[in-house]
Amino acid sequence: MIKKLRVLSIKLYNHHFVRYVFVGGTTFIIDLGLLVLLHGFLHVNLAIATSIAYWVAIAYNFTMNRWWSFSASENNSLRKHLPPYLVLLGFNYLFTVLFVGYFSRVMPYELAKVIAVPTQMIWTYPLFKKIFSPVIGASTN
């Protein structure tokens, strides 16, 4: 039983999607935590607080996804990853600020942020996988 659990743990650990979800979850905690701290407690303007929280969380996310989730640091240069990542990042940033800003008029800003994140995951995971690990393809997901 313990051996099966160990094998399952290793299999899950080695699965790119599981690592991506872990990194995404911890990124979300950083992002939402900073947003609530900055806007909720320090009363920083919502757009500015959302921006600061987003960029801090993104720095963590990029590093963890590139080196751990997709092991891209071993195979590809930063120059190859950066241009498509920046396009995706710019789109997601605009989406986040606009989404949270708009929907915070009809719901708490925290809830708007909570809804924005899984919405972005719909297109972000497939694009991350394509950007960071074109070699992964058929062998693992």
C-alpha positions as CSV (number, residue, x, y, z in Angstrom):
1,M,0.0,0.0,0.0
2,I,2.7,2.5,0.9
3,K,4.7,1.5,-2.2
4,K,1.7,2.2,-4.4
5,L,1.2,5.6,-2.6
6,R,4.8,6.4,-3.2
7,V,4.6,5.5,-6.9
8,L,1.4,7.6,-7.2
9,S,3.1,10.5,-5.5
10,I,6.1,10.4,-7.8
11,K,3.8,10.1,-10.8
12,L,1.7,13.1,-9.7
13,Y,4.9,15.1,-8.9
14,N,6.3,14.4,-12.4
15,H,3.0,15.4,-14.1
16,H,3.3,18.8,-15.6
17,F,-0.3,19.7,-15.0
18,V,-0.2,18.9,-11.3
19,R,2.9,21.1,-10.9
20,Y,1.2,23.8,-12.9
21,V,-1.8,23.7,-10.7
22,F,0.3,23.8,-7.6
23,V,2.2,26.8,-8.9
24,G,-1.0,28.4,-10.0
25,G,-2.6,27.9,-6.6
26,T,0.4,29.4,-4.7
27,T,0.5,32.3,-7.3
28,F,-3.2,32.9,-6.6
29,I,-2.6,33.0,-2.8
30,I,0.2,35.6,-3.4
31,D,-1.9,37.6,-5.9
32,L,-5.1,37.7,-3.8
33,G,-3.3,38.2,-0.6
34,L,-1.4,41.2,-1.9
35,L,-4.6,42.6,-3.4
36,V,-6.5,42.4,-0.1
37,L,-3.6,43.8,1.8
38,L,-3.0,46.7,-0.5
39,H,-6.6,47.6,-1.3
40,G,-8.5,46.2,1.6
41,F,-6.2,47.2,4.4
42,L,-3.9,49.9,3.0
43,H,-6.7,51.5,0.8
44,V,-4.5,51.6,-2.3
45,N,-6.6,52.4,-5.5
46,L,-8.1,49.1,-6.8
47,A,-6.5,49.3,-10.2
48,I,-3.0,50.1,-8.7
49,A,-3.4,47.4,-6.0
50,T,-4.5,44.8,-8.7
51,S,-1.5,45.8,-10.8
52,I,1.0,45.5,-8.1
53,A,-0.4,42.2,-6.8
54,Y,-0.5,40.8,-10.4
55,W,3.1,41.7,-11.3
56,V,4.5,40.4,-8.0
57,A,2.6,37.1,-8.4
58,I,3.6,36.9,-12.1
59,A,7.4,37.1,-11.2
60,Y,6.9,34.1,-8.9
61,N,4.7,32.3,-11.4
62,F,7.1,32.7,-14.3
63,T,10.1,31.5,-12.4
64,M,8.3,28.5,-10.9
65,N,6.6,27.4,-14.2
66,R,9.7,27.8,-16.3
67,W,12.1,26.0,-14.0
68,W,9.8,23.6,-12.2
69,S,6.4,22.9,-13.8
70,F,7.8,22.6,-17.3
71,S,11.5,22.1,-16.7
72,A,12.2,24.5,-19.5
73,S,15.3,26.0,-18.1
74,E,17.2,22.9,-19.0
75,N,16.2,22.9,-22.7
76,N,15.5,26.3,-23.9
77,S,16.8,29.8,-23.6
78,L,15.0,32.6,-21.9
79,R,15.0,34.6,-25.2
80,K,12.9,31.9,-26.8
81,H,10.3,31.9,-24.0
82,L,10.1,35.6,-23.2
83,P,8.4,37.1,-26.4
84,P,5.4,34.7,-26.4
85,Y,5.2,34.8,-22.6
86,L,5.1,38.6,-22.6
87,V,2.2,38.7,-25.2
88,L,0.3,36.2,-23.0
89,L,1.2,38.2,-19.9
90,G,0.1,41.5,-21.4
91,F,-3.3,40.0,-22.4
92,N,-3.8,38.4,-19.0
93,Y,-2.8,41.6,-17.3
94,L,-5.3,43.7,-19.2
95,F,-8.0,41.1,-18.7
96,T,-7.4,41.0,-15.0
97,V,-7.4,44.7,-14.4
98,L,-10.5,45.3,-16.6
99,F,-12.4,42.3,-15.3
100,V,-11.8,43.1,-11.6
101,G,-12.4,46.8,-12.1
102,Y,-15.7,46.2,-14.0
103,F,-17.1,43.4,-11.9
104,S,-16.1,45.0,-8.6
105,R,-19.0,47.4,-9.2
106,V,-21.5,44.6,-8.8
107,M,-19.7,42.2,-6.5
108,P,-16.8,42.3,-4.0
109,Y,-13.5,42.8,-5.7
110,E,-12.2,39.7,-4.0
111,L,-14.9,37.6,-5.7
112,A,-14.2,39.3,-9.1
113,K,-10.6,38.3,-8.7
114,V,-11.5,34.7,-7.7
115,I,-13.6,34.5,-10.9
116,A,-11.0,36.1,-13.1
117,V,-8.3,33.5,-12.3
118,P,-10.0,30.3,-13.4
119,T,-11.3,32.1,-16.4
120,Q,-7.8,32.8,-17.5
121,M,-6.7,29.2,-16.9
122,I,-8.9,28.2,-19.8
123,W,-6.4,29.6,-22.3
124,T,-3.2,30.0,-20.1
125,Y,-2.4,26.3,-19.4
126,P,-2.5,25.2,-23.1
127,L,-0.4,28.2,-24.1
128,F,2.1,27.8,-21.3
129,K,2.5,24.2,-22.3
130,K,3.1,25.2,-25.9
131,I,5.5,28.1,-25.0
132,F,7.6,26.3,-22.4
133,S,7.6,22.7,-23.4
134,P,7.0,21.9,-27.0
135,V,8.9,18.6,-26.5
136,I,6.5,17.4,-23.8
137,G,3.6,16.7,-26.2
138,A,2.6,13.0,-26.3
139,S,4.6,11.5,-23.4
140,T,3.1,13.6,-20.5
141,N,0.4,16.1,-20.1
